Amino acid sequence: MRNNLFWIEFGMIIGGIIGLAISLAQIRAIMQLLPEGKVRSRWKTLSLFIFMFIAGYILYGFLHSTVRKNSISDLVAPGILFGGAVFVYMVCSLFVKTARDLQRIYVLEDENITDPLMGIYNRRYLDHRLEEEISGPGDMTSRFLSSSLISIISRRSMIPTVTRLVIRS
């Protein structure tokens, strides 16, 4: 029984170390997606903490490898360490997937409001901005917007007249 408990504890510690090491690879992928700044430096800090935890797992493994294991209750601490490593790995992988999905959504939204030929905003963007401005607080921007809107409408009504003049001449 003692020998089996030792190998179970050893497996949990090694599994935890591997899980944390894989989490470091996930954090590296996260940092490549992020621009320089506070958020990226916080992920670097988190990776330093994970290195410290890996060192703690190794130290725990060495210190408790000589302690005699008599019961299942001796596996509580290694089980918690293993569970913590799995949790860190799952959070990091979820964040990588979420960050990549957000990047794709940003690109799709940008392509949706930008004319591909000229690279300028299209009507969808104008509709969205009009909706934002109208629903926003009444300030100087709203007054400017109302005059711009009137200007656009009046020019649109003039287009057929200008076109007839060009065709006649």
C-alpha angles and dihedrals in degrees: 000000000000092000092050093049090050092054092045090051091045091050092050093050093047090044090052092050091049091047091052092046091052088048088057089057089051090050090052089054090049092051091052089057094050127076120235112282146083097317093052092048089052090055088051089053090050090052089053089053090051090053088052090050091050089053089049092051090051092047091048090050093052095044095047098039090086096044113102114247113215106160146018089259088072087070096062096092095045089047091053091047091050092047091050091053091049090050093051090048093049093049092049093048091047090051092050091052092046093049092050091048090050090051091052091048091050091051092048092049091049092049089048094058099035127080106236095211100049101020093230130122116278135211093281089061092048091050091050094047092047090053091050093048095046094049092045127089118292105257138130092294091060092053090050090047093053092052091047091050092051089048092052092048093048092049091048090055089051095055096084091050093050091046092053090050092052093047093049095050 
